[in-house]
């Protein structure tokens, strides 16, 4: 079975729609693994979650990995207003707006925007399928030659000993590691300088900063050789999906 890893989407339903149509037309049997950060910052988080939900239903082998932004949403849903500040800081208000909810934000005593407890209950009930999907998201996904994760790993310890919090929040140790690993790590979370996918000796970064760059990246992971990339790009208001048959045609980081 082919595996396609999809980088950080951040509410760009326009880019995700084109990418998924391409995948379903040309790689219908592939398992699609979303690397997390489906939501926030961009304008259409609700629609993005709907599309992810549809893909998971279409192919039971597909998976969603929990990103730090989904983690922030769950903190608010479970903890109410007191747990909403970080989500608001990080684009959560855009997600709330995508659901059509208005009037639930306020400024707290410390002059930071918060969300009301009532909204947490509304999300739990009216958006129950989305919340359940996020709760069921996995911490990482392992293949014979690759490990797919949202942010990064600690290269010094086995995968079964990794801290789930760091898998979705901390990329520093992986990015600083310069030596080959037993398996190539496929991740997002940290936007590439090139705004294109970047291949390193031990990792592949698929976060092209879609919410502001207009480029959403996916990688077709082959068991042998380099992966190929699919980019859904917003150019002149039109969505264009194209294949890069070899990583050499993109930026290869040294």
C-alpha positions in Angstrom: 0.0 0.0 0.0 1.3 3.5 -0.9 1.5 6.0 1.9 1.1 9.7 1.4 2.0 12.1 4.2 0.3 15.5 4.2 2.0 18.5 5.8 0.5 21.2 8.0 -2.8 22.5 6.5 -3.8 25.3 8.9 -7.3 26.0 7.7 -6.5 26.1 3.9 -9.4 24.1 2.7 -8.8 25.5 -0.8 -5.4 23.8 -1.0 -6.5 20.6 0.7 -9.4 20.1 -1.6 -7.2 20.2 -4.7 -4.7 17.9 -3.1 -7.2 15.3 -2.0 -8.9 15.3 -5.4 -5.5 14.6 -7.0 -4.7 11.8 -4.5 -8.1 10.1 -5.1 -7.7 10.4 -8.8 -4.2 9.1 -9.1 -3.5 7.2 -5.8 -6.9 6.0 -4.8 -5.6 3.0 -2.8 -3.0 5.0 -0.8 -3.3 5.4 2.9 -3.2 9.2 3.6 -1.5 10.3 6.9 -2.2 13.8 8.0 0.7 15.1 10.0 -1.4 17.4 12.2 -2.2 21.1 12.4 -5.2 20.7 10.3 -6.8 23.8 12.0 -6.1 27.4 13.0 -4.7 30.5 11.3 -6.2 29.9 7.9 -9.9 30.7 7.1 -11.6 27.3 6.8 -10.6 25.0 9.6 -14.1 23.4 9.8 -14.0 22.5 6.1 -10.5 21.1 6.5 -11.7 18.8 9.4 -14.7 17.7 7.3 -12.3 16.7 4.4 -10.0 14.8 6.8 -13.0 13.1 8.3 -14.2 12.1 4.9 -10.8 10.7 3.9 -10.5 8.6 7.2 -14.0 7.2 6.4 -13.1 6.5 2.8 -10.0 4.6 3.6 -9.8 3.0 7.1 -6.0 2.7 6.7 -5.6 6.5 6.6 -4.6 8.2 9.8 -4.5 11.6 11.5 -1.6 12.6 13.7 -2.3 14.9 16.6 -0.7 18.4 16.1 0.0 21.0 18.7 -2.9 23.1 17.4 -5.4 20.3 17.8 -3.9 19.8 21.3 -4.7 23.5 22.0 -8.3 23.0 20.8 -8.8 20.0 23.1 -7.4 21.9 26.0 -10.1 24.5 25.6 -12.9 22.0 25.0 -11.9 20.1 28.2 -10.7 23.0 30.3 -13.0 25.8 29.3 -12.1 29.5 29.4 -9.0 29.1 31.6 -7.4 26.9 29.0 -8.3 29.1 26.0 -5.6 31.8 26.0 -2.9 29.8 24.2 -5.4 28.7 21.6 -6.5 32.3 21.0 -2.8 33.4 20.6 -2.2 30.7 18.0 -5.0 31.2 15.5 -7.9 29.5 17.4 -10.2 32.4 16.9 -10.0 31.7 13.1 -11.2 28.2 13.8 -14.0 29.4 16.0 -15.1 31.8 13.2 -15.0 29.0 10.6 -17.8 27.2 12.6 -19.8 30.4 12.5 -19.6 31.0 16.3 -19.6 34.7 17.2 -19.6 36.6 20.5 -17.8 34.1 22.6 -14.6 35.9 22.9 -13.7 38.5 25.6 -10.7 40.2 27.1 -9.6 38.9 30.5 -8.2 40.9 33.4 -4.7 40.4 32.0 -5.8 42.0 28.7 -5.6 38.8 26.8 -8.4 37.4 24.7 -10.2 34.4 26.1 -13.1 32.2 25.1 -16.2 31.6 27.1 -17.0 28.3 28.8 -20.3 28.0 26.9 -18.4 27.7 23.6 -16.4 24.7 24.9 -19.7 22.9 25.6 -21.1 23.9 22.2 -18.0 22.4 20.5 -18.3 19.2 22.5 -22.0 18.8 21.5 -22.4 20.4 18.1 -19.0 19.3 16.7 -18.9 16.0 18.4 -17.6 14.1 15.4 -14.7 16.5 14.9 -13.8 16.4 18.6 -13.9 12.6 18.6 -11.7 12.4 15.5 -9.1 14.7 17.2 -9.2 12.6 20.4 -8.6 9.5 18.3 -5.6 11.0 16.5 -2.3 9.1 16.9 0.9 10.4 18.3 3.0 9.0 15.4 2.8 6.5 12.6 5.6 4.1 11.8 6.4 2.5 8.5 9.3 0.1 7.6 11.5 3.0 6.4 9.8 6.1 7.9 8.4 7.5 11.1 5.7 10.1 10.6 5.2 12.6 13.4 3.9 16.2 13.8 6.9 18.1 15.3 9.9 15.8 15.9 11.4 13.1 18.1 14.2 12.8 20.5 16.8 10.9 18.4 18.5 9.4 21.4 15.6 7.2 22.6 13.3 4.5 21.0 9.9 5.5 19.6 8.1 3.6 22.3 9.8 5.8 24.9 9.1 9.1 23.3 7.2 11.8 25.2 3.8 12.3 23.3 3.8 16.0 24.3 7.2 16.6 22.6 6.2 14.6 19.5 3.6 17.3 18.8 5.4 20.4 20.3 9.2 20.1 20.1 11.2 19.9 16.9 14.5 21.3 18.3 16.3 18.0 19.1 15.5 16.5 15.7 16.4 19.6 13.7 19.7 19.8 15.6 20.6 16.2 14.9 22.9 15.9 11.9 23.5 12.1 11.7 21.4 9.5 9.9 18.8 7.6 11.9 17.5 4.1 11.6 14.3 5.4 9.9 13.7 8.8 8.2 11.5 11.1 10.2 8.7 12.8 8.2 7.4 15.8 10.0 5.8 19.3 9.9 5.4 21.9 12.6 8.5 24.1 11.6 7.9 26.0 8.4 10.7 25.5 5.8 12.8 28.4 4.8 12.3 27.6 1.2 8.5 27.2 1.5 9.0 23.9 -0.3 9.5 20.4 1.1 13.1 19.9 2.3 15.0 16.6 2.4 17.7 16.2 5.0 20.0 13.2 5.8 17.6 12.0 8.6 14.3 13.8 8.0 11.8 15.3 5.6 10.1 18.5 6.5 6.7 19.0 4.8 5.5 22.2 6.5 5.5 24.8 3.7 3.6 27.4 5.7 0.4 26.8 3.7 -1.7 29.4 5.6 0.5 32.2 4.3 2.6 30.8 1.5 -0.3 29.2 -0.4 1.7 26.0 -0.8 0.5 22.7 0.8 2.8 19.7 0.4 2.3 16.0 0.5 4.9 13.3 0.0 4.5 9.9 -1.6 6.8 7.7 0.5 8.5 4.9 -1.4 10.1 1.9 0.4 13.2 2.4 -1.7 14.7 5.6 -3.0 13.7 9.2 -2.5 10.0 10.2 -2.1 8.1 12.2 -4.7 6.2 15.3 -3.8 2.8 16.7 -4.6 2.2 20.4 -4.1 -1.2 22.1 -4.0 -0.4 25.7 -4.9 -2.5 28.8 -4.9 -1.3 30.8 -7.9 -3.3 33.7 -9.3 -6.4 32.6 -7.3 -6.3 29.2 -9.0 -5.4 25.8 -7.5 -2.8 23.8 -9.3 -1.7 20.4 -8.2 1.4 18.9 -9.7 3.8 16.1 -9.1 7.5 16.4 -8.6 8.8 13.0 -9.7 12.2 13.4 -7.9 13.1 15.3 -4.8 16.1 16.7 -6.8 13.7 19.0 -8.6 12.9 20.7 -5.3 15.2 22.2 -2.8 17.4 19.6 -1.2 18.8 20.9 2.1 22.4 20.1 2.9 
